Amino acid sequence: MGPGYRGSRPLRPADLLSHKREGRAIAVLTAWDALSAALVEEAGADVILVGDSLAMVVLGHATTLPVTLEEMILHTRAVGRGLRRPIGQRPLIVTDLPFLSYQCGLDDAVAAAGLVLKDSPAAAVKLEGGEPETVAVVDRLVRAGIPVMGHLGLTPQSVHQLGYRRQANDPISQERLRRRALDLQAAGCFSLVLEHVPGPVAAQLSAELEIPVIGIGAGEHCDGQVRVTADLLGLTERQPPFCPPLLNGRQLGVEALRGWVAGLASPPRPAAELSADLSADPTTPAAPATPHC
Ligand code: KIV
């Protein structure tokens, strides 16, 4: 039996702790529909994150703020339908709680996160921030049986306060980040995304925390890495500086499609069609009849 054998169940949040203890890097990729889910599952991702970045990547919004809970659930269901592996080899699906679904009171937060687990194949939710109010939400969700992934550093739902700048650049904000990470761990988060913070800060937190730290724009020394799949494939118009594309998918796709469109305007014409045209043209002398034997 290989190390990845899980019998008849998909990966669970707690399994990521074993990955960390065993020093196995955790690969997290985003997906937003059945097609992208099939790609990242086939690529071998441990975790599929249905991130609220889908607001920008596939719904065309300028920020992540407008996406609704219903839309997150709809996309998570499509992701689940795209998976092809036997149940026991499937990645863990984590869905982002969208802006305002967990900031308006503990009961609302439980209702929102509970609905994600009830109505979609997600087995965990992710939420942003580590202020005392958010830590209280994590505590309440975990005690209700809902696994939570935290997210600190650059938190895109706070774009109007933080912009998309690198966070934790000075000792005071680094200590604040550390405290928040420890608070989220104590409240029961099973893992923590750290976005766009200095590499040494992320490395130190990965060493200090028991739960796995999943980095993006946070250097190489985290317990795992997460990427927005459309950025990695070069499909989005502009990739963040910390996520260079692996290929220029946008240009490759446009060129292939342009070739197809151009081909419709001047299709290659089979010889039979050409000779039929010639015989139909009154200005062209008819071709001599094929002699019959
Ligand atoms: O929404 C998202 O895709 C994310 C990742 C950038 C971590 O939160």
Residues whose N, C-alpha, C, O or C-beta is under 5 A from the ligand:
A	BS01	KIV	T30 G51 D52 S53 V193 V226 V228
